[in-house]
Amino acid sequence: MHRTRNSALAGFGVLALALAPGAARSEVTSTVSLVSDYSFRGITQTARDPAFQASLDWSGESGLYAGLWGSNIDFGTYFPEDAMDPELEESLDLNVELDIILGYANSFTENLGYDVGTVYYKYLGGGNGGVNDFDYPEIYAGLSYTVFSGALSPKVWYTWDSSNSGLSAWYVELNFDYPLPAELGLILHYGYSSGDYWDSEYDGGYSDIAVGLARSFGHFDFEVKYIDGSDLKAADCSRQSVDCGGYPVFSSESIFFAGVSTTFPWSSEE
């Protein structure tokens, strides 16, 4: 096994309430979530185990926002490429991801908004001989457009130092959220990862998709999705040619996802 990993930002949507353009005043919110798997861009960050995630978010009247977002993670082990003993394993020994976010969101027109910013991925752990050298920054720019009563949101992400590798990476995504009867919401997502990092580590980029439904009950938001990153064939544990050894660290195999979240302070209207 060669040394590799992918960063995480799944669950970044917990900032949505704090990012709304035209907020009447500055506010601080916090969102907590429990999810069946921490999947980011089609790749598990918790070896297919559940995750507890939380954020602390501030949004200003001008559109400026900032936030902290955290989750448990499981990056498993790897075999050092320069090890004399081929049986030697070294633990990544990382158990928490903390994302530091700063951005600005506003609107051009009533139906067209924009969002630009940066996020710094910080990974905590690495004690007892473990490894912790994956911290890196990423910048992003996106639009949101109201069409057919739904929200169409393209977004581009870029880093010049993916996973502290010194290699660049791009992520382009298109999201569409559409209201359905019975107070359901349709979730559609397509993303594509590319750049020097993916060319070097996996001989090319890959696509990921997600299709799901969302529903709110009182103060709680529920979500179920089908997520598929198996276009990254080298990490698809369902393939006979990929042996995950029963421990699917960074697996891109398709899954069914479920999650529940709530945002504080609770509104008295709910």
C-alpha positions as CSV (number, residue, x, y, z in Angstrom):
1,M,0.0,0.0,0.0
2,H,1.4,3.4,-0.9
3,R,0.9,6.4,1.4
4,T,-2.2,8.4,0.4
5,R,-5.3,10.0,1.8
6,N,-8.0,12.4,0.9
7,S,-9.2,15.5,2.9
8,A,-12.6,15.9,4.3
9,L,-15.3,18.5,4.1
10,A,-18.5,16.5,4.0
11,G,-21.0,18.1,6.3
12,F,-19.8,21.6,5.2
13,G,-23.5,22.3,4.5
14,V,-24.1,22.8,8.2
15,L,-23.0,26.4,7.6
16,A,-26.0,27.0,5.3
17,L,-28.1,28.9,7.9
18,A,-25.2,31.2,8.7
19,L,-24.3,32.0,5.1
20,A,-27.7,33.3,3.9
21,P,-27.1,36.7,2.2
22,G,-29.0,39.7,3.6
23,A,-29.1,38.5,7.2
24,A,-30.7,41.2,9.3
25,R,-27.9,41.1,11.9
26,S,-24.8,39.3,12.9
27,E,-25.5,35.9,14.5
28,V,-23.8,32.9,16.0
29,T,-25.2,29.4,15.5
30,S,-24.0,25.9,16.2
31,T,-25.0,22.7,14.4
32,V,-24.6,19.2,15.6
33,S,-25.0,16.2,13.4
34,L,-24.9,12.4,13.7
35,V,-24.3,10.6,10.4
36,S,-23.9,6.9,9.4
37,D,-20.6,7.6,7.6
38,Y,-18.4,10.6,7.1
39,S,-18.2,10.6,3.3
40,F,-16.3,13.3,1.5
41,R,-16.4,13.6,-2.3
42,G,-17.4,9.9,-2.4
43,I,-14.6,8.7,-0.1
44,T,-15.2,7.6,3.5
45,Q,-13.2,9.4,6.2
46,T,-14.3,7.1,9.0
47,A,-13.8,3.6,7.4
48,R,-17.5,3.3,7.0
49,D,-18.2,4.0,10.7
50,P,-20.6,6.6,12.0
51,A,-19.5,10.2,12.8
52,F,-20.4,12.9,15.3
53,Q,-20.0,16.4,13.8
54,A,-20.4,19.9,15.2
55,S,-19.9,23.4,14.0
56,L,-19.7,26.9,15.5
57,D,-20.6,29.5,12.9
58,W,-20.7,33.3,12.8
59,S,-22.3,35.4,10.0
60,G,-22.2,39.2,9.7
61,E,-24.7,41.6,8.3
62,S,-22.3,42.4,5.4
63,G,-22.1,38.8,4.2
64,L,-18.8,38.0,5.9
65,Y,-18.9,34.6,7.8
66,A,-16.5,32.4,9.7
67,G,-16.8,29.0,11.3
68,L,-15.2,26.0,12.9
69,W,-16.3,22.5,11.9
70,G,-15.2,19.2,13.4
71,S,-15.7,15.5,13.1
72,N,-14.2,12.2,14.2
73,I,-12.1,10.5,11.5
74,D,-10.3,7.1,10.9
75,F,-7.4,7.1,8.5
76,G,-6.1,3.7,9.5
77,T,-2.5,2.7,8.8
78,Y,0.0,2.8,6.0
79,F,3.2,1.1,5.0
80,P,6.2,3.6,4.8
81,E,7.6,3.5,1.3
82,D,11.2,3.7,2.6
83,A,10.8,1.0,5.3
84,M,13.4,-1.8,5.3
85,D,10.8,-4.2,6.7
86,P,7.9,-4.7,4.2
87,E,5.7,-5.8,7.2
88,L,6.1,-2.5,9.0
89,E,2.9,-0.6,9.5
90,E,2.7,2.9,10.8
91,S,-0.5,4.3,12.3
92,L,-1.8,7.7,11.1
93,D,-3.2,7.9,14.6
94,L,-5.5,10.8,13.7
95,N,-8.9,11.0,15.3
96,V,-10.3,14.5,14.8
97,E,-10.6,16.9,11.8
98,L,-11.1,20.6,12.5
99,D,-11.9,22.9,9.6
100,I,-11.3,26.6,9.9
101,I,-13.5,28.6,7.5
102,L,-13.6,32.2,6.4
103,G,-15.7,33.5,3.5
104,Y,-18.1,36.1,2.1
105,A,-21.6,35.4,0.6
106,N,-23.9,37.9,-1.0
107,S,-26.2,38.2,-4.0
108,F,-26.1,39.9,-7.4
109,T,-29.8,39.7,-7.9
110,E,-32.8,38.3,-6.1
111,N,-32.3,34.9,-7.8
112,L,-28.4,34.9,-8.1
113,G,-26.0,34.7,-5.2
114,Y,-22.3,34.0,-4.8
115,D,-20.0,32.6,-2.1
116,V,-16.2,32.8,-1.9
117,G,-13.8,31.8,0.8
118,T,-11.1,29.6,2.2
119,V,-10.9,26.6,4.5
120,Y,-7.9,25.2,6.4
121,Y,-8.0,21.5,7.2
122,K,-6.4,20.6,10.5
123,Y,-6.0,17.0,11.6
124,L,-5.5,16.3,15.3
125,G,-3.7,13.3,16.7
126,G,-0.4,11.8,15.6
127,G,0.8,10.9,19.0
128,N,2.7,7.8,20.1
129,G,4.7,7.6,16.9
130,G,1.7,8.3,14.6
131,V,1.8,10.5,11.6
132,N,0.2,14.0,11.3
133,D,1.4,15.9,8.3
134,F,-1.8,16.3,6.2
135,D,-2.9,19.9,7.1
136,Y,-3.5,22.1,4.1
137,P,-5.6,25.0,2.8
138,E,-8.3,25.2,0.1
139,I,-10.1,28.1,-1.6
140,Y,-13.5,28.0,-3.2
141,A,-16.0,30.1,-5.2
142,G,-19.6,29.3,-6.0
143,L,-22.9,30.5,-7.3
144,S,-26.5,29.8,-6.3
145,Y,-29.3,30.3,-8.7
146,T,-33.1,29.9,-8.2
147,V,-34.6,27.9,-11.1
148,F,-37.8,25.9,-11.3
149,S,-38.4,26.7,-7.6
150,G,-35.2,24.9,-6.8
151,A,-31.6,25.9,-6.0
152,L,-28.9,25.2,-8.6
153,S,-25.4,25.6,-7.0
154,P,-22.1,25.2,-9.0
155,K,-18.9,25.5,-7.0
156,V,-15.2,25.2,-7.7
157,W,-12.5,24.3,-5.1
158,Y,-8.7,24.5,-5.5
159,T,-5.7,23.7,-3.4
160,W,-2.0,24.1,-4.3
161,D,-1.0,21.6,-1.6
162,S,-3.4,18.8,-1.4
163,S,-3.0,16.8,1.8
164,N,0.3,18.6,2.3
165,S,1.7,16.8,-0.7
166,G,2.9,19.9,-2.6
167,L,0.6,18.9,-5.4
168,S,-2.4,20.8,-6.7
169,A,-6.0,19.6,-6.9
170,W,-9.3,20.8,-8.2
171,Y,-12.8,19.9,-7.3
172,V,-15.8,21.0,-9.4
173,E,-19.3,20.3,-8.2
174,L,-22.9,20.9,-9.2
175,N,-25.7,20.7,-6.6
176,F,-29.5,20.9,-7.1
177,D,-32.0,21.1,-4.3
178,Y,-35.7,20.9,-5.2
179,P,-38.8,21.0,-3.0
180,L,-41.1,18.0,-3.3
181,P,-44.6,17.3,-1.9
182,A,-45.0,16.2,1.7
183,E,-42.3,18.8,2.7
184,L,-39.6,16.6,1.3
185,G,-36.5,18.0,-0.5
186,L,-34.7,16.4,-3.4
187,I,-30.9,16.4,-3.3
188,L,-28.8,15.9,-6.4
189,H,-25.0,16.2,-6.5
190,Y,-22.3,15.6,-9.1
191,G,-18.6,16.3,-8.4
192,Y,-15.3,15.8,-10.2
193,S,-11.8,15.7,-8.7
194,S,-8.7,16.3,-10.8
195,G,-5.3,17.9,-10.8
196,D,-1.7,16.9,-10.2
197,Y,-2.5,15.2,-6.9
198,W,-4.9,12.7,-8.4
199,D,-2.7,12.2,-11.5
200,S,0.2,11.3,-9.2
201,E,-1.7,9.1,-6.7
202,Y,-4.4,7.5,-8.8
203,D,-3.4,8.0,-12.5
204,G,-6.3,10.5,-13.0
205,G,-9.3,12.1,-11.6
206,Y,-12.7,10.7,-10.7
207,S,-16.4,11.5,-10.4
208,D,-18.7,11.2,-7.4
209,I,-22.5,11.4,-7.3
210,A,-25.2,11.6,-4.6
211,V,-29.0,11.4,-4.8
212,G,-31.2,11.8,-1.7
213,L,-34.1,13.1,0.2
214,A,-34.3,15.6,3.1
215,R,-37.1,16.3,5.6
216,S,-37.4,18.5,8.7
217,F,-39.3,17.5,11.8
218,G,-39.5,20.3,14.3
219,H,-35.9,21.3,15.2
220,F,-34.3,18.3,13.5
221,D,-33.3,17.9,9.8
222,F,-33.1,14.3,8.4
223,E,-31.3,13.2,5.3
224,V,-30.9,9.9,3.4
225,K,-28.7,9.6,0.3
226,Y,-27.2,7.2,-2.1
227,I,-23.5,8.1,-2.5
228,D,-21.2,6.7,-5.1
229,G,-17.5,7.5,-5.6
230,S,-16.7,4.1,-7.2
231,D,-15.4,5.9,-10.3
232,L,-12.2,6.0,-8.2
233,K,-11.6,2.4,-9.1
234,A,-8.4,2.0,-7.1
235,A,-10.4,2.6,-3.8
236,D,-13.6,0.8,-4.6
237,C,-13.7,-2.1,-2.1
238,S,-16.5,-3.8,-4.0
239,R,-14.2,-4.7,-6.9
240,Q,-12.4,-8.1,-6.8
241,S,-9.2,-6.3,-7.8
242,V,-9.3,-4.1,-4.7
243,D,-8.5,-5.8,-1.4
244,C,-9.5,-3.6,1.6
245,G,-8.7,-6.4,4.1
246,G,-12.1,-5.9,5.9
247,Y,-11.0,-2.4,6.9
248,P,-12.3,0.0,4.3
249,V,-10.1,3.1,5.0
250,F,-10.7,5.7,2.2
251,S,-13.1,3.3,0.4
252,S,-15.0,4.9,-2.5
253,E,-17.5,2.1,-2.7
254,S,-21.1,3.2,-3.1
255,I,-23.2,3.4,0.1
256,F,-26.5,4.4,1.5
257,F,-26.1,7.3,4.0
258,A,-28.4,8.6,6.7
259,G,-28.0,11.6,9.0
260,V,-29.8,13.9,11.4
261,S,-28.8,17.4,12.5
262,T,-30.1,20.3,14.5
263,T,-29.0,23.9,14.7
264,F,-28.9,26.1,17.9
265,P,-30.3,28.3,19.1
266,W,-33.6,26.8,18.3
267,S,-36.2,29.1,16.8
268,S,-39.3,29.6,18.8
269,E,-41.3,29.4,15.6
270,E,-40.6,25.6,15.3
